[in-house]
Amino acid sequence: MSFFKTASLVNQYFFKKKHFPDLNELHSLNLSKPEKRQLLTTIRNALFFEWVLKTYFYQFYKKKSLSFGLSVLMIALQETLLHKSPLFHVSKELKQTLGQLKLSWLYPLVLPFFKEIREFDFYWPLFLEEISKEPLIADLLTEHPGLNISFLFRHPPFGVRFEHIDDLELFLTNNPTSKKIPSISNFLIAAQSSTELTALFNEGKVSYQDAAAFSLYQALPNIAPKVIYDCCAAPGGKSTILMKKWPEASFYLTDIKPSRLESLKENIDRFFKTQKKPSVIQIAEHDWSDEPFKGEKADLILVDAPCSGLGVTARHPDILWTRNNENLIKNQHLQSKILDSAALLLNAGGYLIYATCSLSSVENDKVVELFLKSHSDFEAISISLSLGCATLYGSQILPTNEHDGLYFCLLLKK
Ligand SMILES: C[S@@+](CC[C@H](N)C(=O)[O-])C[C@H]1O[C@@H](n2cnc3c(N)ncnc32)[C@H](O)[C@@H]1O
């Protein structure tokens, strides 16, 4: 398989747009299975390959005009270090593709490196050591000494939530390699995507949900709320947890983005194929950073706020391509505004749940601290999540091989 097509896509997505393609984009690229593997593995590990280029080929790396050629080298590194393709194959493709790009002069300069290349396990710890010095990652490591930053780069786990125990048991009998995630619920498993799961998904019998997101279930207070808001609800993963727990409540599901509300509608329609539907569900576009929603007061409000996504970089590797500390402060202002508006709509005795998929206290405990300072009628209630560690006000789940990283905090309006 030639490196040309995938290298041109690496150049486009990593060097030019700094954007990881989503499923729809990938579909429209019409790639063969091996091309898709080559592209995704290369850009998922792009920061690592970029570090190899910077370290061993600095004289070429610093020339931004060479980004297509550098993309070819990234593919060659991916093929050698991760896919373990033999040197004769990699060098042949390298020579040919560099020739197509009129960069034949580069080939004899890089070939000696490929001839003497060491194992992936030699380079990876050196890369991690280097990236740990970057301010944003260094701050995360200071805050969470237990954070294994390798997990920021690994392939995302595939969590599947079953709505009925019978379907789950039958599936586990047919697919013995799938694994239950019992620390949270008997209904969640780690599996491989398959046509059987797709059929169950279309019938509304399963949802694809990460174990960390499903931990919301453990943070819910033991009350019977009549009115529930999910402010930043799309695409609805956590709304369905709330609706499963409290099908008798009235629900207001809002989001700032109409296109994301369309996905939310599809997701909850699918979910209701097998679940009791609450009698009142209102779905509306709303910007909570502006003002509270004009509706009835609530007994429970979930704010699953927009954030840096540092806990879900495995799904969105481009978060790390454009990483910086200033964005966290901007997010903190937005998160605080959304919480302030949500607080206005909550009844006394009601609960506000603040969640993010961030690992940074700037977007987590600090936002709660600022909120509590200006809302003396609220207090943080301690929660215990089996995947999380207690923080000053909430619980932080760190990413692992099995799940994403998320933060939850439960606040009571006195
Ligand atoms: C972390 S996602 C929510 C995920 C969702 N709760 C789930 O579990 O599927 C954050 C959402 O907040 C929305 N959002 C961003 N700014 C907002 C605002 N000012 N008001 C309301 N929603 C907002 C985004 O469009 C995005 O859908």
PDBQT file of the ligand as one rigid body, heavy atoms in Angstrom, charges set to zero:
ROOT
HETATM    1  C1  LIG A 501     -19.718  17.498  27.505  1.00  0.00    +0.000 C 
HETATM    2  S1  LIG A 501     -20.852  17.869  26.279  1.00  0.00    +0.000 S 
HETATM    3  C2  LIG A 501     -22.344  17.193  26.929  1.00  0.00    +0.000 C 
HETATM    4  C3  LIG A 501     -22.437  15.698  26.800  1.00  0.00    +0.000 C 
HETATM    5  C4  LIG A 501     -23.790  15.177  27.222  1.00  0.00    +0.000 C 
HETATM    6  N1  LIG A 501     -24.180  15.627  28.523  1.00  0.00    +0.000 N 
HETATM    7  C5  LIG A 501     -23.828  13.666  27.187  1.00  0.00    +0.000 C 
HETATM    8  O1  LIG A 501     -23.622  13.028  28.210  1.00  0.00    +0.000 OA
HETATM    9  O2  LIG A 501     -24.066  13.109  26.102  1.00  0.00    +0.000 OA
HETATM   10  C6  LIG A 501     -21.114  19.571  26.527  1.00  0.00    +0.000 C 
HETATM   11  C7  LIG A 501     -22.265  20.158  25.743  1.00  0.00    +0.000 C 
HETATM   12  O3  LIG A 501     -22.446  21.521  26.166  1.00  0.00    +0.000 OA
HETATM   13  C8  LIG A 501     -22.977  22.254  25.088  1.00  0.00    +0.000 C 
HETATM   14  N2  LIG A 501     -22.793  23.678  25.404  1.00  0.00    +0.000 N 
HETATM   15  C9  LIG A 501     -21.679  24.427  25.236  1.00  0.00    +0.000 A 
HETATM   16  N3  LIG A 501     -21.901  25.680  25.667  1.00  0.00    +0.000 NA
HETATM   17  C10 LIG A 501     -23.177  25.725  26.122  1.00  0.00    +0.000 A 
HETATM   18  C11 LIG A 501     -24.001  26.764  26.671  1.00  0.00    +0.000 A 
HETATM   19  N4  LIG A 501     -23.516  27.991  26.835  1.00  0.00    +0.000 N 
HETATM   20  N5  LIG A 501     -25.281  26.470  27.001  1.00  0.00    +0.000 NA
HETATM   21  C12 LIG A 501     -25.766  25.225  26.788  1.00  0.00    +0.000 A 
HETATM   22  N6  LIG A 501     -25.034  24.211  26.262  1.00  0.00    +0.000 NA
HETATM   23  C13 LIG A 501     -23.757  24.457  25.942  1.00  0.00    +0.000 A 
HETATM   24  C14 LIG A 501     -22.185  21.717  23.905  1.00  0.00    +0.000 C 
HETATM   25  O4  LIG A 501     -22.871  21.971  22.690  1.00  0.00    +0.000 OA
HETATM   26  C15 LIG A 501     -22.083  20.213  24.241  1.00  0.00    +0.000 C 
HETATM   27  O5  LIG A 501     -23.119  19.508  23.609  1.00  0.00    +0.000 OA
ENDROOT
TORSDOF 0
